[in-house]
Amino acid sequence: MSKSDSRQAIFVGAMAGAAGGLAEVAWVTLYAAFSGGDAAIIAKGVTTAAGVGAIFPNTPVGAGIAVHMVLSLALGIALAFGWRSAVKRGLPISPYGFCLAGLLAVWFANFFVVLQLVSPGFIGLVSYPASLTSKLLFGLAAAQALSLGMQRSQQAVAARNRA
């Protein structure tokens, strides 16, 4: 992968991660509002699970959202590189299938392995179906961003080749 391809994958991946992260924040906020919960408690739980509560004792909600978004950006970039690699190898997979499968794996790893070890209390903050929905919404939003990013990248290459 060339430097230009890598930069493009990072940019598109960051957009995918931002889209997915924001989709999750929106879903969790709606879920909390309709279930009688408190989205702030979930954001504080992220801060605790990430181990940064002592660093940001006065702003646990903001810190939780910031941690969530940083992790979302990283995940989006990983998805972009993974999907581009699969496409370059000739695998016939859409960004939707790739991202949904990837986010299903992330959800499973988070809730059945990582959080069990790192922050078991976080698991009870959101039901399994609601948390799975959150990850799948991330996957859909990220896939849309990857798809649009790939289309724009192809259009830019075609325009350079015409010039």
Secondary structure as the mmCIF struct_conf table of DSSP 4:
data_model
#
loop_
_struct_conf.conf_type_id
_struct_conf.id
_struct_conf.beg_label_comp_id
_struct_conf.beg_label_asym_id
_struct_conf.beg_label_seq_id
_struct_conf.end_label_comp_id
_struct_conf.end_label_asym_id
_struct_conf.end_label_seq_id
HELX_RH_AL_P HELX_RH_AL_P1 LYS A 3 SER A 35
TURN_TY1_P TURN_TY1_P1 GLY A 36 GLY A 36
HELX_RH_AL_P HELX_RH_AL_P2 ALA A 39 ALA A 50
TURN_TY1_P TURN_TY1_P2 GLY A 51 GLY A 51
TURN_TY1_P TURN_TY1_P3 GLY A 53 ILE A 55
BEND BEND1 PHE A 56 PHE A 56
TURN_TY1_P TURN_TY1_P4 PRO A 57 ASN A 58
HELX_RH_AL_P HELX_RH_AL_P3 PRO A 60 LYS A 88
TURN_TY1_P TURN_TY1_P5 ARG A 89 GLY A 90
HELX_RH_AL_P HELX_RH_AL_P4 PRO A 95 ALA A 109
HELX_RH_PI_P HELX_RH_PI_P1 ASN A 110 VAL A 114
HELX_RH_AL_P HELX_RH_AL_P5 LEU A 115 VAL A 118
HELX_RH_AL_P HELX_RH_AL_P6 PRO A 120 ILE A 123
TURN_TY1_P TURN_TY1_P6 GLY A 124 LEU A 125
BEND BEND2 VAL A 126 VAL A 126
HELX_RH_AL_P HELX_RH_AL_P7 TYR A 128 ARG A 162
#
